[in-house]
């Protein structure tokens, strides 16, 4: 072989290795809008998961954005307009308050960026439909929290159900009851406005977990009330300040799943204490106690027909610590390498419609037929490295 052919061969091999390395190490460029209470765990996720880099952050308060950028070593602190105009950014993480979710999703999509947001997807159903329609038109992906259903606790429950450990699921119960976030949240006012309350604030965790475990819902009914017309801040810096309540704070609902199973759900900010479990799934041959869907881990218990009592099941999946951002990691993998992401817009919209359905059923005294549907998310693979999917 002459020297020219040797050099050509070496050069081609070098180019091929460079391309392969670039594909393997390719990272999605991400910007965060909203630097409030929840943002720190997402900034930590940007340092943990190797498939995406948070390269900019923005907030209505630019000084807050600058402080977050400095604390988490984010290269750029922007206004919202500047971040949306940055062509380097491919995905926007939307951490604004619920009333701003739809606006930021739509503006990000109009700017040609994929978008992933905190729950709920939007406050109004019409806005949710506009988000999904615009994303489809633009060929972009929409994702939404919660992603806690991707954690080791609920993924273990999903595997047990899929593997037939409780037979055919026939019933579910879900309870989220305490006396409201004003005792710990520094600015709880927005959690009592339309688009929040116990159903819209915490319901997405429970309903997303139920849809992941049981499948989509076809019909709901419900009853709701607003117990107190005002609440009082109980955190140190504003203790005693009162604010109005604008949404129901105790909601009871019945869910009829497409697979024929029936669910019962209560969300409340009016309860001083409770001993009920977070979620239970009951099947034809056994029952399953599901851990708190607001967390990624937790204990899983099963009682089969031949057991005398519940027994704890070892978790089959990882990500049992606070892993918010796991849904962003999964979505980034779908953007860069194809396939479907699990915490997707269709799932989030279905959950949004169910929540509205409870309120509509209560207001109008009728069953509400859910118009939307979605696919059950695929189970997360076992043994994913702590730094996430990358290849």
SELOKOL-5209 format. One record per residue (C-alpha): residue number from 1; residue in one letter; x, y, z. Coordinates in Angstrom, 3 decimals, always signed. Example, Ala and Ser with C-alpha at 12.3 -4.5 7.8 and 13.67 -1.06 7.14 Angstrom:
<vexnus>
[vexnu 1, A, [+12.300, -4.500, +7.800]],
[vexnu 2, S, [+13.670, -1.060, +7.140]],
</vexnus>
This chain:
<vexnus>
[vexnu 1, X, [+0.000, +0.000, +0.000]],
[vexnu 2, X, [+1.508, +3.379, -1.051]],
[vexnu 3, X, [+1.837, +6.287, +1.379]],
[vexnu 4, X, [-0.990, +8.291, -0.238]],
[vexnu 5, X, [-3.470, +5.438, +0.281]],
[vexnu 6, X, [-2.243, +5.017, +3.880]],
[vexnu 7, X, [-2.788, +8.714, +4.613]],
[vexnu 8, X, [-6.254, +8.638, +2.974]],
[vexnu 9, X, [-7.197, +5.564, +5.036]],
[vexnu 10, X, [-5.959, +7.164, +8.270]],
[vexnu 11, X, [-7.770, +10.426, +7.475]],
[vexnu 12, X, [-11.072, +8.642, +6.740]],
[vexnu 13, X, [-10.809, +6.650, +9.973]],
[vexnu 14, X, [-10.125, +9.875, +11.910]],
[vexnu 15, X, [-13.153, +11.605, +10.335]],
[vexnu 16, X, [-15.351, +8.580, +11.099]],
[vexnu 17, X, [-14.230, +8.498, +14.738]],
[vexnu 18, X, [-14.801, +12.256, +15.030]],
[vexnu 19, X, [-18.366, +11.888, +13.652]],
[vexnu 20, X, [-19.118, +8.991, +15.997]],
[vexnu 21, X, [-17.737, +10.915, +18.963]],
[vexnu 22, X, [-19.803, +13.975, +17.997]],
[vexnu 23, X, [-22.983, +11.868, +17.755]],
[vexnu 24, X, [-22.292, +10.239, +21.107]],
[vexnu 25, X, [-21.411, +13.485, +22.875]],
[vexnu 26, X, [-24.058, +15.686, +21.193]],
[vexnu 27, X, [-25.984, +17.666, +23.789]],
[vexnu 28, X, [-29.218, +19.575, +23.533]],
[vexnu 29, X, [-28.889, +23.282, +24.308]],
[vexnu 30, X, [-31.509, +24.305, +26.847]],
[vexnu 31, X, [-32.756, +27.590, +28.300]],
[vexnu 32, X, [-34.816, +27.974, +31.498]],
[vexnu 33, X, [-37.535, +30.614, +31.813]],
[vexnu 34, X, [-38.591, +31.194, +35.412]],
[vexnu 35, X, [-36.027, +31.205, +38.228]],
[vexnu 36, X, [-38.402, +30.730, +41.151]],
[vexnu 37, X, [-38.824, +28.150, +43.888]],
[vexnu 38, X, [-38.654, +25.000, +41.714]],
[vexnu 39, X, [-35.835, +26.086, +39.393]],
[vexnu 40, X, [-32.860, +24.941, +41.476]],
[vexnu 41, X, [-33.586, +21.231, +41.015]],
[vexnu 42, X, [-33.750, +21.739, +37.238]],
[vexnu 43, X, [-30.447, +23.594, +37.252]],
[vexnu 44, X, [-28.977, +20.646, +39.163]],
[vexnu 45, X, [-30.451, +18.294, +36.549]],
[vexnu 46, X, [-28.575, +20.210, +33.869]],
[vexnu 47, X, [-25.368, +19.334, +35.679]],
[vexnu 48, X, [-26.399, +15.708, +36.279]],
[vexnu 49, X, [-27.756, +14.497, +32.931]],
[vexnu 50, X, [-25.170, +14.430, +30.167]],
[vexnu 51, X, [-27.555, +14.697, +27.222]],
[vexnu 52, X, [-28.483, +18.364, +27.725]],
[vexnu 53, X, [-26.759, +21.588, +28.757]],
[vexnu 54, X, [-28.554, +24.530, +30.351]],
[vexnu 55, X, [-26.851, +27.453, +28.638]],
[vexnu 56, X, [-29.140, +30.332, +29.661]],
[vexnu 57, X, [-31.797, +31.341, +32.163]],
[vexnu 58, X, [-34.360, +34.136, +32.245]],
[vexnu 59, X, [-36.817, +35.665, +34.682]],
[vexnu 60, X, [-39.095, +38.706, +34.932]],
[vexnu 61, X, [-36.622, +39.795, +37.609]],
[vexnu 62, X, [-33.344, +39.937, +35.703]],
[vexnu 63, X, [-31.353, +40.174, +38.936]],
[vexnu 64, X, [-32.834, +36.846, +40.042]],
[vexnu 65, X, [-31.809, +35.297, +36.730]],
[vexnu 66, X, [-28.272, +36.673, +37.170]],
[vexnu 67, X, [-28.095, +35.228, +40.695]],
[vexnu 68, X, [-29.149, +31.777, +39.448]],
[vexnu 69, X, [-26.685, +31.972, +36.567]],
[vexnu 70, X, [-23.881, +32.718, +38.994]],
[vexnu 71, X, [-24.930, +30.053, +41.512]],
[vexnu 72, X, [-25.273, +27.253, +38.953]],
[vexnu 73, X, [-22.581, +28.345, +36.496]],
[vexnu 74, X, [-25.058, +29.128, +33.693]],
[vexnu 75, X, [-23.308, +31.071, +30.888]],
[vexnu 76, X, [-26.077, +33.607, +30.149]],
[vexnu 77, X, [-28.714, +35.467, +32.169]],
[vexnu 78, X, [-31.412, +36.887, +29.909]],
[vexnu 79, X, [-34.758, +38.584, +29.692]],
[vexnu 80, X, [-37.429, +36.237, +28.335]],
[vexnu 81, X, [-37.304, +37.938, +24.931]],
[vexnu 82, X, [-33.523, +37.565, +24.742]],
[vexnu 83, X, [-33.659, +33.887, +25.614]],
[vexnu 84, X, [-36.356, +33.149, +23.021]],
[vexnu 85, X, [-34.276, +35.000, +20.445]],
[vexnu 86, X, [-31.121, +32.995, +21.095]],
[vexnu 87, X, [-30.762, +30.631, +18.120]],
[vexnu 88, X, [-28.406, +28.339, +20.044]],
[vexnu 89, X, [-31.211, +27.277, +22.400]],
[vexnu 90, X, [-33.176, +24.264, +21.126]],
[vexnu 91, X, [-35.426, +23.524, +24.117]],
[vexnu 92, X, [-37.087, +25.858, +26.620]],
[vexnu 93, X, [-37.866, +24.658, +30.152]],
[vexnu 94, X, [-40.915, +26.671, +31.247]],
[vexnu 95, X, [-40.965, +27.153, +35.040]],
[vexnu 96, X, [-43.291, +30.142, +35.205]],
[vexnu 97, X, [-46.474, +30.292, +37.319]],
[vexnu 98, X, [-49.490, +28.333, +35.934]],
[vexnu 99, X, [-51.204, +31.384, +34.429]],
[vexnu 100, X, [-48.108, +31.986, +32.278]],
[vexnu 101, X, [-47.489, +28.397, +31.181]],
[vexnu 102, X, [-49.464, +28.588, +27.923]],
[vexnu 103, X, [-48.030, +31.957, +26.886]],
[vexnu 104, X, [-44.420, +30.812, +27.294]],
[vexnu 105, X, [-45.067, +27.444, +25.598]],
[vexnu 106, X, [-46.626, +29.183, +22.605]],
[vexnu 107, X, [-43.902, +31.828, +22.356]],
[vexnu 108, X, [-41.188, +29.177, +22.538]],
[vexnu 109, X, [-42.858, +27.145, +19.782]],
[vexnu 110, X, [-43.261, +30.259, +17.626]],
[vexnu 111, X, [-39.522, +30.834, +18.091]],
[vexnu 112, X, [-38.877, +27.345, +16.704]],
[vexnu 113, X, [-37.950, +25.731, +20.017]],
[vexnu 114, X, [-39.131, +22.546, +21.660]],
[vexnu 115, X, [-40.749, +23.214, +25.026]],
[vexnu 116, X, [-41.041, +21.406, +28.356]],
[vexnu 117, X, [-42.914, +22.923, +31.271]],
[vexnu 118, X, [-43.930, +22.546, +34.850]],
[vexnu 119, X, [-47.451, +21.273, +35.449]],
[vexnu 120, X, [-50.147, +21.886, +34.456]],
[vexnu 121, X, [-49.626, +22.153, +30.701]],
[vexnu 122, X, [-51.935, +25.193, +30.679]],
[vexnu 123, X, [-54.771, +26.588, +32.763]],
[vexnu 124, X, [-57.449, +26.484, +30.044]],
[vexnu 125, X, [-58.214, +23.548, +27.756]],
[vexnu 126, X, [-58.295, +25.790, +24.686]],
[vexnu 127, X, [-54.747, +26.933, +25.407]],
[vexnu 128, X, [-53.659, +23.308, +25.785]],
[vexnu 129, X, [-55.120, +22.490, +22.374]],
[vexnu 130, X, [-53.376, +25.509, +20.833]],
[vexnu 131, X, [-50.027, +24.352, +22.251]],
[vexnu 132, X, [-50.364, +20.843, +20.809]],
[vexnu 133, X, [-51.643, +22.145, +17.461]],
[vexnu 134, X, [-48.803, +24.649, +17.064]],
[vexnu 135, X, [-46.206, +22.048, +18.014]],
[vexnu 136, X, [-47.577, +19.679, +15.378]],
[vexnu 137, X, [-47.583, +22.466, +12.778]],
[vexnu 138, X, [-43.980, +23.384, +13.593]],
[vexnu 139, X, [-42.722, +19.781, +13.870]],
[vexnu 140, X, [-41.646, +20.372, +17.481]],
[vexnu 141, X, [-42.051, +18.377, +20.696]],
[vexnu 142, X, [-43.931, +19.399, +23.838]],
[vexnu 143, X, [-43.196, +17.916, +27.255]],
[vexnu 144, X, [-44.597, +18.533, +30.696]],
[vexnu 145, X, [-44.043, +17.685, +34.317]],
[vexnu 146, X, [-44.643, +15.738, +36.396]],
[vexnu 147, X, [-41.898, +13.254, +35.600]],
[vexnu 148, X, [-42.035, +11.586, +39.019]],
[vexnu 149, X, [-43.810, +8.631, +37.392]],
[vexnu 150, X, [-40.456, +7.835, +35.747]],
[vexnu 151, X, [-38.838, +7.295, +39.167]],
[vexnu 152, X, [-38.013, +3.930, +40.683]],
[vexnu 153, X, [-41.116, +3.761, +42.870]],
[vexnu 154, X, [-43.843, +4.047, +40.242]],
[vexnu 155, X, [-41.794, +2.300, +37.531]],
[vexnu 156, X, [-41.554, -0.704, +39.876]],
[vexnu 157, X, [-45.357, -0.637, +40.242]],
[vexnu 158, X, [-45.727, -0.436, +36.462]],
[vexnu 159, X, [-43.531, -3.503, +36.026]],
[vexnu 160, X, [-45.519, -5.466, +38.621]],
[vexnu 161, X, [-48.784, -4.641, +36.853]],
[vexnu 162, X, [-47.372, -5.330, +33.374]],
[vexnu 163, X, [-45.963, -8.665, +34.566]],
[vexnu 164, X, [-49.371, -9.729, +35.909]],
[vexnu 165, X, [-48.659, -9.731, +39.645]],
[vexnu 166, X, [-52.142, -8.407, +40.555]],
[vexnu 167, X, [-54.039, -9.772, +37.563]],
[vexnu 168, X, [-56.322, -7.436, +35.622]],
[vexnu 169, X, [-56.519, -3.975, +37.271]],
[vexnu 170, X, [-60.122, -3.262, +38.246]],
[vexnu 171, X, [-59.957, -0.340, +40.713]],
[vexnu 172, X, [-57.770, +2.474, +41.997]],
[vexnu 173, X, [-57.856, +4.959, +44.874]],
[vexnu 174, X, [-55.846, +8.183, +45.160]],
[vexnu 175, X, [-55.740, +10.647, +48.048]],
[vexnu 176, X, [-53.853, +13.953, +48.400]],
[vexnu 177, X, [-55.051, +15.691, +51.558]],
[vexnu 178, X, [-53.423, +18.253, +53.840]],
[vexnu 179, X, [-54.109, +21.810, +55.005]],
[vexnu 180, X, [-52.488, +23.771, +52.233]],
[vexnu 181, X, [-49.096, +25.112, +51.110]],
[vexnu 182, X, [-49.282, +28.415, +53.014]],
[vexnu 183, X, [-47.446, +26.816, +55.932]],
[vexnu 184, X, [-44.268, +26.275, +53.889]],
[vexnu 185, X, [-44.459, +28.141, +50.557]],
[vexnu 186, X, [-43.009, +31.686, +50.649]],
[vexnu 187, X, [-45.596, +33.011, +48.131]],
[vexnu 188, X, [-48.659, +30.741, +48.249]],
[vexnu 189, X, [-51.194, +33.185, +46.724]],
[vexnu 190, X, [-50.992, +31.780, +43.171]],
[vexnu 191, X, [-51.731, +28.268, +44.477]],
[vexnu 192, X, [-55.258, +29.436, +45.342]],
[vexnu 193, X, [-56.009, +31.064, +41.977]],
[vexnu 194, X, [-57.784, +29.525, +38.984]],
[vexnu 195, X, [-55.539, +26.901, +37.449]],
[vexnu 196, X, [-54.164, +25.913, +40.846]],
[vexnu 197, X, [-55.826, +24.691, +44.041]],
[vexnu 198, X, [-55.234, +21.121, +45.202]],
[vexnu 199, X, [-56.449, +19.534, +41.963]],
[vexnu 200, X, [-54.405, +21.563, +39.489]],
[vexnu 201, X, [-51.387, +21.848, +41.793]],
[vexnu 202, X, [-51.096, +18.254, +43.047]],
[vexnu 203, X, [-53.600, +16.370, +40.897]],
[vexnu 204, X, [-51.169, +16.068, +37.961]],
[vexnu 205, X, [-48.834, +13.873, +40.057]],
[vexnu 206, X, [-51.632, +11.480, +40.955]],
[vexnu 207, X, [-53.427, +11.449, +37.611]],
[vexnu 208, X, [-50.223, +11.059, +35.594]],
[vexnu 209, X, [-49.240, +8.125, +37.799]],
[vexnu 210, X, [-52.697, +6.570, +37.372]],
[vexnu 211, X, [-52.678, +6.952, +33.576]],
[vexnu 212, X, [-49.168, +5.466, +33.487]],
[vexnu 213, X, [-50.361, +2.485, +35.544]],
[vexnu 214, X, [-53.948, +2.038, +34.316]],
[vexnu 215, X, [-54.186, +3.785, +30.951]],
[vexnu 216, X, [-56.308, +6.738, +29.783]],
[vexnu 217, X, [-59.673, +7.819, +31.239]],
[vexnu 218, X, [-62.982, +7.931, +29.302]],
[vexnu 219, X, [-65.404, +9.552, +31.781]],
[vexnu 220, X, [-65.347, +11.359, +35.140]],
[vexnu 221, X, [-67.712, +12.878, +37.667]],
[vexnu 222, X, [-66.956, +15.013, +40.698]],
[vexnu 223, X, [-67.971, +17.277, +43.550]],
[vexnu 224, X, [-66.008, +20.338, +44.694]],
[vexnu 225, X, [-66.193, +23.085, +47.315]],
[vexnu 226, X, [-64.248, +26.126, +48.483]],
[vexnu 227, X, [-64.182, +25.922, +52.287]],
[vexnu 228, X, [-62.400, +29.149, +53.272]],
[vexnu 229, X, [-62.733, +32.439, +51.411]],
[vexnu 230, X, [-59.266, +33.577, +52.497]],
[vexnu 231, X, [-56.072, +32.043, +53.815]],
[vexnu 232, X, [-53.148, +33.299, +55.906]],
[vexnu 233, X, [-49.442, +33.024, +55.131]],
[vexnu 234, X, [-47.707, +31.004, +57.850]],
[vexnu 235, X, [-44.082, +31.295, +56.769]],
[vexnu 236, X, [-41.769, +33.534, +58.778]],
[vexnu 237, X, [-41.183, +36.495, +56.461]],
[vexnu 238, X, [-44.878, +37.261, +55.737]],
[vexnu 239, X, [-46.583, +35.553, +58.653]],
[vexnu 240, X, [-50.148, +36.731, +59.175]],
[vexnu 241, X, [-50.724, +38.234, +55.716]],
[vexnu 242, X, [-54.135, +37.200, +54.379]],
[vexnu 243, X, [-55.040, +36.579, +50.759]],
[vexnu 244, X, [-58.211, +35.553, +48.858]],
[vexnu 245, X, [-59.090, +32.042, +47.669]],
[vexnu 246, X, [-60.437, +31.852, +44.099]],
[vexnu 247, X, [-60.730, +28.117, +43.402]],
[vexnu 248, X, [-62.231, +24.987, +45.031]],
[vexnu 249, X, [-60.031, +23.522, +47.755]],
[vexnu 250, X, [-61.675, +20.120, +48.274]],
[vexnu 251, X, [-62.440, +18.021, +45.185]],
[vexnu 252, X, [-63.719, +14.437, +45.066]],
[vexnu 253, X, [-63.787, +12.619, +41.732]],
[vexnu 254, X, [-64.685, +9.288, +40.141]],
[vexnu 255, X, [-62.730, +8.067, +37.111]],
[vexnu 256, X, [-63.824, +5.458, +34.590]],
[vexnu 257, X, [-60.764, +4.184, +32.724]],
[vexnu 258, X, [-60.860, +3.018, +29.119]],
[vexnu 259, X, [-59.891, -0.476, +30.297]],
[vexnu 260, X, [-63.051, -0.672, +32.441]],
[vexnu 261, X, [-61.401, -0.033, +35.816]],
[vexnu 262, X, [-62.908, +2.529, +38.217]],
[vexnu 263, X, [-60.926, +5.045, +40.275]],
[vexnu 264, X, [-61.708, +7.233, +43.282]],
[vexnu 265, X, [-59.720, +10.423, +43.920]],
[vexnu 266, X, [-59.705, +13.203, +46.535]],
[vexnu 267, X, [-57.491, +16.281, +46.538]],
[vexnu 268, X, [-57.842, +18.740, +49.425]],
[vexnu 269, X, [-56.217, +21.758, +51.046]],
[vexnu 270, X, [-58.840, +21.609, +53.832]],
[vexnu 271, X, [-57.799, +18.514, +55.816]],
[vexnu 272, X, [-55.800, +18.721, +59.053]],
[vexnu 273, X, [-54.610, +15.102, +59.005]],
[vexnu 274, X, [-55.136, +11.727, +57.345]],
[vexnu 275, X, [-53.936, +8.126, +57.484]],
[vexnu 276, X, [-55.084, +7.024, +54.016]],
[vexnu 277, X, [-52.534, +5.762, +51.457]],
[vexnu 278, X, [-51.488, +7.890, +48.490]],
[vexnu 279, X, [-52.467, +5.420, +45.756]],
[vexnu 280, X, [-53.687, +1.823, +45.715]],
[vexnu 281, X, [-54.275, -0.336, +42.632]],
[vexnu 282, X, [-56.524, -3.382, +42.991]],
[vexnu 283, X, [-56.611, -6.274, +40.541]],
[vexnu 284, X, [-58.376, -9.575, +40.085]],
[vexnu 285, X, [-55.613, -11.486, +41.907]],
[vexnu 286, X, [-53.950, -8.926, +44.160]],
[vexnu 287, X, [-53.553, -5.368, +45.449]],
[vexnu 288, X, [-50.697, -2.890, +45.175]],
[vexnu 289, X, [-49.753, +0.042, +47.405]],
[vexnu 290, X, [-48.086, +2.739, +45.290]],
[vexnu 291, X, [-45.692, +5.282, +46.879]],
[vexnu 292, X, [-46.268, +9.045, +46.977]],
[vexnu 293, X, [-46.393, +10.175, +43.311]],
[vexnu 294, X, [-44.888, +13.523, +44.295]],
[vexnu 295, X, [-41.618, +11.662, +44.873]],
[vexnu 296, X, [-39.436, +9.422, +42.733]],
[vexnu 297, X, [-38.811, +6.592, +45.185]],
[vexnu 298, X, [-40.722, +5.232, +48.162]],
[vexnu 299, X, [-41.831, +1.815, +49.335]],
[vexnu 300, X, [-43.941, -0.521, +47.199]],
[vexnu 301, X, [-46.150, -3.187, +48.795]],
[vexnu 302, X, [-48.115, -6.039, +47.240]],
[vexnu 303, X, [-50.695, -8.493, +48.528]],
[vexnu 304, X, [-51.538, -11.386, +46.235]],
[vexnu 305, X, [-54.536, -13.642, +46.762]],
[vexnu 306, X, [-52.384, -16.306, +48.386]],
[vexnu 307, X, [-50.649, -13.880, +50.802]],
[vexnu 308, X, [-51.868, -13.260, +54.352]],
[vexnu 309, X, [-50.589, -9.661, +54.344]],
[vexnu 310, X, [-48.834, -7.034, +52.247]],
[vexnu 311, X, [-45.116, -7.586, +51.593]],
[vexnu 312, X, [-42.588, -4.972, +50.490]],
[vexnu 313, X, [-41.174, -5.337, +46.990]],
[vexnu 314, X, [-37.562, -4.312, +46.188]],
[vexnu 315, X, [-37.467, -1.482, +43.655]],
[vexnu 316, X, [-36.590, -2.587, +40.131]],
[vexnu 317, X, [-35.579, +0.827, +38.776]],
[vexnu 318, X, [-33.235, +3.641, +39.722]],
[vexnu 319, X, [-33.812, +7.395, +40.071]],
[vexnu 320, X, [-35.305, +7.116, +43.543]],
[vexnu 321, X, [-33.868, +10.431, +44.756]],
[vexnu 322, X, [-35.261, +13.826, +43.677]],
[vexnu 323, X, [-34.730, +13.498, +39.919]],
[vexnu 324, X, [-36.842, +16.321, +38.493]],
[vexnu 325, X, [-35.496, +16.856, +35.024]],
[vexnu 326, X, [-35.719, +13.145, +34.217]],
[vexnu 327, X, [-38.521, +13.981, +31.784]],
[vexnu 328, X, [-36.292, +16.594, +30.120]],
[vexnu 329, X, [-33.525, +14.005, +29.777]],
[vexnu 330, X, [-35.945, +11.547, +28.136]],
[vexnu 331, X, [-37.288, +14.282, +25.841]],
[vexnu 332, X, [-33.779, +15.396, +24.866]],
[vexnu 333, X, [-32.996, +11.817, +23.870]],
[vexnu 334, X, [-36.120, +11.755, +21.663]],
[vexnu 335, X, [-35.165, +15.061, +20.016]],
[vexnu 336, X, [-31.579, +14.016, +19.290]],
[vexnu 337, X, [-32.078, +10.334, +18.513]],
[vexnu 338, X, [-35.743, +9.890, +17.595]],
[vexnu 339, X, [-38.549, +7.967, +19.232]],
[vexnu 340, X, [-41.266, +9.059, +21.643]],
[vexnu 341, X, [-40.706, +10.756, +24.982]],
[vexnu 342, X, [-42.776, +9.708, +27.964]],
[vexnu 343, X, [-43.729, +12.935, +29.785]],
[vexnu 344, X, [-45.290, +14.265, +26.586]],
[vexnu 345, X, [-47.839, +16.911, +25.688]],
[vexnu 346, X, [-50.645, +14.492, +24.842]],
[vexnu 347, X, [-50.396, +12.883, +28.290]],
[vexnu 348, X, [-50.290, +16.317, +29.959]],
[vexnu 349, X, [-53.314, +17.524, +27.992]],
[vexnu 350, X, [-55.292, +14.368, +28.873]],
[vexnu 351, X, [-54.548, +14.970, +32.560]],
[vexnu 352, X, [-55.530, +18.649, +32.179]],
[vexnu 353, X, [-58.880, +17.667, +30.671]],
[vexnu 354, X, [-59.556, +15.146, +33.451]],
[vexnu 355, X, [-58.964, +17.861, +36.073]],
[vexnu 356, X, [-61.300, +20.261, +34.288]],
[vexnu 357, X, [-63.773, +17.405, +33.956]],
[vexnu 358, X, [-64.037, +17.029, +37.734]],
[vexnu 359, X, [-64.850, +20.736, +38.116]],
[vexnu 360, X, [-67.287, +20.782, +35.181]],
[vexnu 361, X, [-69.077, +17.690, +36.512]],
[vexnu 362, X, [-69.417, +19.350, +39.919]],
[vexnu 363, X, [-70.617, +22.681, +38.526]],
[vexnu 364, X, [-73.129, +21.143, +36.106]],
[vexnu 365, X, [-74.199, +18.073, +38.091]],
[vexnu 366, X, [-73.361, +15.521, +35.389]],
[vexnu 367, X, [-70.846, +13.024, +34.090]],
[vexnu 368, X, [-68.115, +14.525, +31.921]],
[vexnu 369, X, [-67.006, +12.485, +28.900]],
[vexnu 370, X, [-63.290, +12.996, +28.301]],
[vexnu 371, X, [-62.700, +13.885, +24.652]],
[vexnu 372, X, [-58.941, +13.370, +24.600]],
[vexnu 373, X, [-56.951, +10.201, +25.023]],
[vexnu 374, X, [-53.284, +9.256, +25.010]],
[vexnu 375, X, [-50.984, +6.270, +24.886]],
[vexnu 376, X, [-49.736, +4.780, +28.119]],
[vexnu 377, X, [-46.086, +5.875, +28.265]],
[vexnu 378, X, [-43.607, +3.114, +27.557]],
[vexnu 379, X, [-41.930, +1.787, +30.722]],
[vexnu 380, X, [-38.538, +3.317, +31.420]],
[vexnu 381, X, [-35.695, +0.841, +30.794]],
[vexnu 382, X, [-34.098, -0.681, +33.860]],
[vexnu 383, X, [-30.488, +0.075, +34.823]],
[vexnu 384, X, [-30.206, +3.507, +33.186]],
[vexnu 385, X, [-26.991, +5.171, +34.394]],
[vexnu 386, X, [-27.370, +8.036, +36.873]],
[vexnu 387, X, [-26.230, +10.501, +34.201]],
[vexnu 388, X, [-29.129, +9.388, +31.982]],
[vexnu 389, X, [-29.610, +8.312, +28.403]],
[vexnu 390, X, [-26.951, +9.709, +26.092]],
[vexnu 391, X, [-26.569, +7.433, +23.088]],
</vexnus>
